[in-house]
Amino acid sequence: MTAPVDRIEGIQKRIASVVGKALMEEVEGLCVPEPRVVVRRMDEEIMQACHILCRAYDALQQAKFSGHQEVRARVSLETAAKRLQTVMRKHGRFP
């Protein structure tokens, strides 16, 4: 006859599998799903135009600092600003 100490490995494996499953179920229940962000097409277009404008402004500041192609950067900034104005008017967010 085997002593209970000799059967510990089998018991340990069975307990580990049951406890592991229960623990994973509990962890999944505690995880809060991230809220879904609904981005409408108009907001996406406006933000894209804003990012383009920001990059153009940054390019102008870099050109001022380095002294190269400042005219081109100014024209690019003006074009980006007009694009943002057009997008804002398109979606009724600009008078």
C-alpha positions in Angstrom: 0.0 0.0 0.0 1.3 3.5 -0.8 1.5 6.2 1.7 -0.4 9.6 1.1 2.9 11.3 0.7 3.7 9.1 -2.3 0.4 10.2 -4.1 1.1 13.9 -3.6 2.2 14.5 -7.2 -1.0 13.2 -8.7 -3.1 15.2 -6.2 -1.0 18.3 -6.8 -1.5 18.0 -10.6 -5.3 17.7 -10.3 -5.6 20.6 -7.8 -3.3 22.8 -10.0 -5.5 22.2 -13.1 -8.7 22.9 -11.2 -7.4 25.9 -9.4 -5.7 27.2 -12.6 -9.0 27.1 -14.5 -10.9 28.8 -11.7 -8.2 31.5 -11.4 -8.3 32.2 -15.1 -12.1 32.5 -15.1 -11.9 34.9 -12.2 -9.2 37.0 -13.9 -11.2 37.2 -17.1 -14.2 38.3 -15.1 -12.2 41.1 -13.5 -10.8 42.4 -16.7 -12.7 45.4 -17.8 -13.0 45.7 -21.5 -11.7 49.0 -23.0 -14.5 51.3 -24.0 -15.0 51.5 -27.7 -14.3 54.9 -29.2 -16.6 55.8 -32.0 -14.8 58.1 -34.3 -17.1 59.6 -37.0 -15.7 60.2 -40.4 -16.0 64.0 -40.1 -14.0 64.0 -36.9 -11.3 61.8 -38.5 -11.1 64.2 -41.5 -10.8 67.2 -39.2 -8.1 65.6 -37.1 -6.2 64.6 -40.1 -6.3 68.2 -41.5 -5.2 69.4 -38.0 -2.2 67.0 -38.0 -1.2 68.2 -41.5 -1.4 71.8 -40.3 0.7 71.0 -37.2 3.4 69.3 -39.3 3.5 72.3 -41.7 3.9 74.6 -38.7 6.7 72.5 -37.3 8.4 72.5 -40.7 8.2 76.3 -40.8 9.7 76.6 -37.4 12.5 74.2 -38.4 13.1 76.2 -41.6 13.3 79.5 -39.6 15.8 77.9 -37.3 17.9 76.4 -40.0 17.4 79.1 -42.6 16.6 76.7 -45.4 13.5 76.7 -47.6 11.5 79.0 -45.4 9.4 80.2 -48.3 8.4 76.7 -49.2 7.5 76.0 -45.6 5.3 79.1 -45.4 3.5 78.1 -48.6 3.0 74.7 -47.2 1.6 76.1 -44.0 -0.8 78.3 -45.9 -2.0 75.4 -48.0 -2.6 73.3 -44.9 -4.5 76.1 -43.2 -6.8 76.4 -46.3 -7.3 72.6 -46.3 -8.3 72.7 -42.6 -10.7 75.6 -43.4 -12.3 73.7 -46.2 -12.7 70.5 -44.1 -14.2 72.5 -41.3 -16.7 74.3 -43.6 -17.6 71.0 -45.2 -18.7 69.6 -41.9 -20.4 72.8 -40.7 -17.9 73.6 -38.0 -16.6 76.9 -39.5 -18.8 79.9 -40.2 
